[in-house]
Amino acid sequence: MRARILTAVAAMLLIVAAVAAITPGVADDAADQRLGDLETRVAALETRVAEPAESTSSSTSSQQNNVSSSSSNSSNNAYTASFSGNGDREIELEIDDEGTYQMTATTTSVFSADLEDDAGESLPGFAIETEDAETVTRSGSLEPGAYVLRVSATATWNVTIVLIAS
């Protein structure tokens, strides 16, 4: 009789262990959310680190429709523009100095970005497409003028454009 009881208890424990292993827990969902929040904060910090410290002569900052942006130009021809948002966006920007620019995108999901000139033509070297959360960098030459950054995304993202050589 005792053997039957022990066998029945062992069988129930095995069933409970199997169900617990198959069913995702609430802790996993909370950990995924915390990881997503952390990735968003890291992207914002990366943007702040990329900005030159002495860039104080011209600075703008705006927030509209879940998009925040900032840009700066200083007397040493440094240019940095940073944009972050959630979802699809079209952002107009003005380049004053000819040179080589680097565009870095930090994403949390499916993402694509393209830099276009004022005629709507895609500029070589700046197209970014990714299926996963990652940081991607592209670079190319830009001349002074008006440009549009077109972003297509399903979640949060951050794009920084920096003049690296004039």
C-alpha positions, -999 to +999 in steps of 0.1 A: +000+000+000+028+024+009+045+017-024+013+026-043+010+059-024+047+068-031+043+059-068+011+081-071+028+111-054+059+107-076+037+106-107+019+137-096+052+155-090+064+145-125+032+159-140+035+192-121+072+195-131+063+188-168+035+214-168+058+240-151+085+234-177+061+238-206+042+269-194+061+302-197+061+321-165+051+356-156+087+363-146+098+357-182+074+383-195+085+408-169+121+401-177+115+407-214+098+440-206+127+451-184+151+442-211+132+462-237+132+492-214+169+488-208+176+487-245+157+520-250+176+537-222+209+525-236+200+539-271+193+573-255+226+572-236+245+562-268+230+593-285+241+616-256+277+602-257+279+607-295+272+644-292+303+666-289+306+683-255+316+718-269+286+720-293+268+749-277+266+776-304+234+762-321+211+737-305+175+727-311+153+702-294+117+693-301+092+666-292+062+658-313+042+626-319+066+604-299+096+617-318+123+636-301+152+652-319+182+673-312+209+687-335+239+709-330+265+727-350+296+743-335+323+766-348+346+737-356+321+724-382+309+695-360+274+683-368+253+659-347+216+652-351+198+626-330+162+614-335+143+588-315+107+576-318+083+547-319+070+536-353+071+552-388+084+588-392+096+613-418+121+638-404+134+668-423+169+679-416+193+706-430+230+699-437+252+731-438+286+715-444+299+691-471+316+660-458+313+624-448+285+617-424+278+586-403+243+574-396+238+550-367+205+533-359+197+515-326+166+495-329+144+472-308+127+453-336+121+453-374+134+486-387+144+504-419+157+539-425+167+558-456+181+593-462+167+611-492+177+643-509+152+671-516+142+655-549+132+623-530+162+603-543+177+577-519+213+585-511+239+557-515+254+544-483+227+554-459+200+527-463+195+505-431+173+475-428+172+450-399+149+423-387+161+422-351+171+446-323+206+458-331+228+488-338+237+494-374+260+521-388+263+534-424+282+563-439+284+584-470+291+619-484+266+647-481+265+682-496+248+712-480+211+710-485+177+697-473+173+660-466+145+637-453+151+607-430+124+581-436+120+556-409+098+525-409+097+507-376+074+486-354+088+497-321+113+522-305+144+533-324+171+559-322+190+574-352+221+596-349+238+614-378+273+628-372+298+646-394+329+625-392+351+642-419+347+676-437 
